């Protein structure tokens, strides 16, 4: 599983493809940054598909559900449940900095 920093640093994120695979992405934190990254990933459907969104604020999850109705995205309030989603290739951590360690650690431990 890759972290958000890895996504930005690898060549295929800037337009080059490695194997034609569509990477399945989970996003932890769906405020301005998380939803903005989702829009950017959505511009590259041949490379990325967001399959999980997590936020602990109900209104953000409701906004995400409305914006992406009809898509096969799972929604979570608990980041530990998102990182256990078996089809994830990449987890984007877009929460306040003080939470990054716990979120990234959980994602790495989940594999």
C-alpha positions in Angstrom: 0.0 0.0 0.0 1.3 3.5 -0.8 1.1 6.7 1.2 0.0 10.0 -0.3 3.6 11.2 -0.4 4.5 8.1 -2.5 1.7 8.9 -5.0 3.1 12.3 -5.6 6.7 11.1 -5.9 6.2 8.2 -8.4 6.4 8.7 -12.1 3.0 7.3 -13.0 1.3 10.0 -10.9 2.6 12.6 -13.4 1.3 11.0 -16.5 3.4 7.9 -17.1 1.9 4.5 -16.6 3.7 1.4 -15.2 1.3 -1.4 -16.0 -2.1 0.0 -16.9 -3.5 -0.9 -13.5 -6.2 1.2 -11.9 -5.1 1.8 -8.3 -7.9 1.6 -5.7 -7.7 4.5 -3.3 -9.0 5.2 0.2 -9.1 8.7 1.6 -8.9 9.4 5.3 -10.1 13.0 6.0 -12.6 14.5 3.6 -12.4 18.2 4.3 -11.0 20.7 1.7 -7.8 18.7 1.1 -9.3 15.2 1.0 -12.2 16.2 -1.3 -9.8 18.3 -3.5 -7.5 15.3 -3.9 -10.5 13.2 -4.8 -11.3 15.6 -7.6 -7.8 15.4 -8.9 -7.7 11.6 -8.8 -11.1 11.6 -10.5 -9.5 13.4 -13.5 -7.3 10.3 -14.0 -9.9 7.4 -14.0 -7.5 5.3 -16.1 -5.1 5.3 -13.1 -7.1 5.8 -9.9 -10.5 4.8 -8.5 -11.6 6.0 -5.0 -13.2 3.1 -3.3 -13.3 4.3 0.3 -13.8 7.6 2.2 -13.5 8.2 5.9 -14.3 11.2 8.0 -15.3 11.5 11.6 -17.7 14.4 10.9 -21.1 13.3 9.7 -21.8 16.3 7.5 -18.6 15.6 5.5 -19.6 12.0 4.9 -23.1 13.1 3.9 -21.7 15.6 1.4 -19.4 12.9 0.0 -22.3 10.5 -0.4 -24.4 13.1 -2.2 -21.5 14.1 -4.5 -20.7 10.5 -5.4 -24.0 8.7 -5.3 -24.2 5.8 -7.7 -20.5 5.0 -7.4 -19.2 2.0 -5.5 -17.5 3.8 -2.6 -17.7 2.7 1.0 -18.0 5.3 3.7 -16.5 5.1 7.2 -16.4 7.2 10.4 -13.5 5.1 11.8 -10.2 5.1 9.8 -9.3 1.7 11.2 -12.3 0.2 9.3 -11.2 2.0 6.0 -7.6 0.6 6.2 -9.0 -2.9 6.6 -10.8 -2.6 3.3 -9.2 -5.5 1.3 -9.2 -3.9 -2.2 -7.1 -0.8 -1.3 -3.8 -0.1 -3.0 -3.3 3.4 -1.7 -4.4 5.3 1.4 -4.4 9.1 1.3 -4.1 10.7 4.7 -5.6 14.2 4.5 -6.3 14.9 8.1 -4.8 17.5 10.5 -1.0 16.9 10.9 -1.3 15.8 14.5 -3.3 12.7 13.3 -1.0 11.7 10.5 1.1 9.3 12.5 -1.8 7.2 13.8 -3.5 7.1 10.4 -0.4 6.3 8.5 0.7 3.6 11.0 -2.8 2.0 10.8 -2.6 1.9 7.0 0.9 0.4 7.0 0.0 -2.2 9.6 -3.1 -3.2 7.6 -0.8 -4.0 4.7 
